[in-house]
Structures are given as C-alpha cells and as structure tokens.
Amino acid sequence: MNAAARFTNQGALSRGWVISVWMTRFQFSLFATISGVLISALGLVYSTNTTRSLTADIQQLSVERDQLHIQREKFLLEKSHLVAVARVESLAQNKLAMTAPIGKEIIVVREDK
C-alpha cells in the first residue's frame, strides 16, 4: 500500500500525467483553440442560415400584408359606394315617395343622328 500511495502522490494518475501521455500542453492548447474556432464557425453558419431564412419569410409576409391592405381598401371603397347608392334609394322612397318604374312606365329616348 505504501508503494501505491507513493505512485499516486508522485502524480502518475493525475490529469497532467494523462494529458502528457497523449499530447503536450502546447498540443492540447492548440487542439482546444482549433476546436473552439470550428465550433464558433459552425455556430456562425447556423445563425447566418437562420437569419437568411427569417429575412425571406419577413419579405414574403410583407408582400402578402401589402396585398391584403390593397384588397381591404378596395372593399372599403366598394362598401362606401354601395352604402351611398342604398342611402339615395332609401331617401328617394321614404322622403320623396319615389318608386322604381315598372316595365311600361320606362320610356327610352334615342337621339337620331
């Protein structure tokens, strides 16, 4: 047991020994640096791809929003026109007691040239 304690105390099983068996400290730091650069590069590629995808989605939704806005304006214009025609007809029937002419009451006037 005394030999085992000396073996452990000398650092044979410490982390430094394991690293020194596989690679030197310089090689380990170089490996760690290269690994960090590669991981950050992959993260950059992922975030760039995600940003481009989201930007394309935003542009497509902006075009769709503009088309819906134009369609809404057309519907509002049509609604205001129909309401105005209905209002005029309602006023003519109620206040002036006017009615729409029936078949024989319609007279067509043609201009001869």
matplotlib code that plots the C-alpha trace (Angstrom):
import matplotlib.pyplot as plt

x = [0.0, 2.9, 4.1, 0.6, 0.5, 3.9, 2.7, -0.4, 1.5, 4.1, 1.3, 1.3, -2.5, -3.1, -4.7, -1.4, 0.1, -2.8, -2.5, 1.2, 0.9, -1.3, 0.0, 2.0, 0.4, 1.1, -0.6, -3.6, -3.9, -3.7, -6.3, -8.6, -8.1, -8.8, -11.9, -13.2, -12.7, -14.5, -17.4, -17.8, -17.6, -20.4, -22.4, -21.9, -23.0, -26.1, -27.1, -26.5, -28.7, -31.4, -31.2, -31.5, -34.4, -36.2, -35.5, -37.0, -40.1, -40.4, -40.2, -42.9, -45.2, -44.6, -45.7, -48.8, -49.6, -49.4, -51.7, -54.2, -54.1, -54.9, -57.7, -59.1, -59.0, -60.9, -63.5, -64.0, -64.4, -66.9, -68.8, -69.0, -70.3, -73.0, -74.0, -74.3, -76.5, -78.7, -79.0, -80.0, -82.6, -83.9, -84.2, -86.0, -88.5, -89.2, -89.0, -90.0, -92.3, -90.5, -90.6, -88.7, -90.6, -92.2, -92.0, -94.3, -93.5, -89.9, -89.5, -86.4, -85.3, -83.0, -81.1, -81.2, -78.1]
y = [0.0, 2.3, 1.8, 2.7, 5.9, 6.9, 6.2, 8.4, 11.2, 11.4, 12.4, 9.3, 9.2, 13.0, 14.8, 16.3, 12.8, 11.6, 14.7, 14.4, 10.8, 11.7, 15.2, 18.0, 21.1, 23.1, 20.4, 20.4, 24.2, 24.1, 21.4, 23.4, 26.5, 24.8, 23.1, 26.4, 28.1, 25.2, 25.2, 29.0, 28.8, 26.2, 28.4, 31.4, 29.3, 28.2, 31.7, 33.1, 30.5, 31.1, 34.8, 34.5, 32.2, 34.5, 37.5, 35.7, 34.9, 38.6, 39.8, 37.3, 38.3, 42.0, 41.4, 39.5, 42.3, 44.9, 42.9, 42.4, 46.1, 47.0, 44.4, 45.9, 49.4, 48.2, 46.5, 49.7, 51.7, 49.3, 49.3, 53.1, 53.1, 50.5, 52.3, 55.6, 54.0, 52.3, 55.6, 57.6, 54.9, 54.8, 58.6, 58.7, 56.1, 57.5, 61.3, 61.8, 58.8, 57.8, 54.2, 52.4, 52.4, 49.1, 47.8, 50.1, 53.2, 53.2, 55.5, 55.1, 58.3, 57.8, 60.5, 60.3, 61.4]
z = [0.0, 0.7, -2.9, -4.2, -2.1, -3.5, -7.0, -6.5, -4.8, -7.5, -9.9, -12.0, -12.1, -12.1, -15.0, -16.0, -16.5, -18.6, -20.9, -21.0, -22.2, -25.2, -26.0, -24.7, -23.1, -26.3, -28.4, -26.0, -26.1, -29.9, -30.1, -27.8, -29.8, -33.1, -31.6, -30.4, -33.7, -35.5, -33.1, -33.4, -37.2, -37.2, -34.9, -37.3, -40.3, -38.4, -37.3, -40.8, -42.4, -39.8, -40.3, -44.1, -43.8, -41.4, -43.6, -46.6, -44.5, -43.4, -47.0, -48.2, -45.3, -46.1, -49.7, -48.5, -46.0, -48.7, -51.0, -48.2, -47.4, -51.1, -51.1, -47.9, -49.4, -52.5, -50.3, -48.2, -51.4, -52.8, -49.4, -49.3, -52.9, -52.2, -49.0, -50.9, -53.6, -50.9, -49.0, -52.0, -52.9, -49.3, -49.2, -52.5, -51.4, -47.9, -48.2, -51.8, -52.2, -55.4, -56.7, -59.4, -62.7, -63.9, -67.5, -69.5, -67.4, -68.7, -71.8, -73.8, -75.7, -78.6, -80.4, -84.1, -85.9]

ax = plt.figure().add_subplot(projection="3d")
ax.plot(x, y, z, "-o")
ax.set_aspect("equal")
plt.show()
